[in-house]
Amino acid sequence: MGYTAHTGVREMRELPESETYEEGLLFWPYKYSLETVLNRISALAPIGGTLLDIMCGPGYLLGLISKRRMDLRLTGVDIDERYVGHGKAVYPEEIDFQLGDVLDWKASEQFDVVVCTGALHHVPYDQQEAAIANIASLVKQGGVVVLSDCYVDDYTNETERKLAAAKLGYEYLINTITNGAPDRVIAWTIGILENDVMMEEFKPSLPKRLALLERHFASVTTTQPWPDSDSGYGDYIHICRR
Ligand SMILES: C[S@@+](CC[C@H](N)C(=O)[O-])C[C@H]1O[C@@H](n2cnc3c(N)ncnc32)[C@H](O)[C@@H]1O
């Protein structure tokens, strides 16, 4: 990863291997968000219902759900073959893992619950509404979408966006180090700051994301697991109903 000398163009950084990614989940502030999402899903999903985790990564959350709610039929979809392969290997019976793109993946039937955690910021800004529209189409009428994501402070121009991304990245890093993360997780967390500032990841502000969600759902209820303070930036969870 870095800048090629002759063009100054930044090379793409891949997400880490499944094991490193899942290790990060133990130390990032994002862990508070995942805990809350797990509790909300456990309470909201109908007995014997169907649940889709779209942009599921290596399947960490699905694994927790499969232990907590053994009655649910679980599907996980991700665009990264390594993560889908990892999920299939670790949960061969409990979870149906499929390769797919959040922008156009379709299923033969709609789901009672659709989950998308910490992931929509990987979709470029100008495609996030299309992703949200596809997610909304995958849930049954009367079903629920549980969406979590990380936001920066609101901004009105590119300089403000970069500053907001740097501030979030700094706070995230401080928290990760305080939580006792090993160096490989700290190094990866520094990389997230760089990705956000240089627009390889696309974290919007809460008001910008809410404007999109409210166009595709009848109701959106929002909570903020991190940080404790009433800040603009941080991890948020939305419970969305069609
Ligand atoms: C930060 S991870 C989040 C994974 C998981 N949801 C979690 O909470 O740990 C983002 C995931 O989105 C996936 N992803 C990125 N773009 C995608 C796309 N267009 N369609 C489906 N998955 C995508 C990546 O492969 C990655 O697994």
The ligand as an ORCA input file, in Angstrom:
! r2SCAN-3c Opt
* xyz 0 1
  C     -15.778     -3.280      7.721
  S     -16.377     -4.761      7.026
  C     -17.839     -5.092      8.007
  C     -18.095     -6.562      8.135
  C     -19.188     -6.980      9.109
  N     -20.479     -6.503      8.667
  C     -18.911     -6.537     10.523
  O     -19.765     -5.892     11.140
  O     -17.841     -6.860     11.056
  C     -17.048     -4.276      5.476
  C     -17.428     -5.457      4.614
  O     -18.120     -5.007      3.450
  C     -17.724     -5.818      2.358
  N     -18.056     -5.099      1.113
  C     -17.466     -3.998      0.598
  N     -18.089     -3.613     -0.529
  C     -19.112     -4.497     -0.732
  C     -20.127     -4.609     -1.710
  N     -20.217     -3.739     -2.722
  N     -21.028     -5.612     -1.600
  C     -20.940     -6.519     -0.585
  N     -19.994     -6.455      0.383
  C     -19.093     -5.451      0.327
  C     -16.236     -6.048      2.587
  O     -15.763     -7.164      1.874
  C     -16.227     -6.232      4.095
  O     -16.388     -7.586      4.447
*
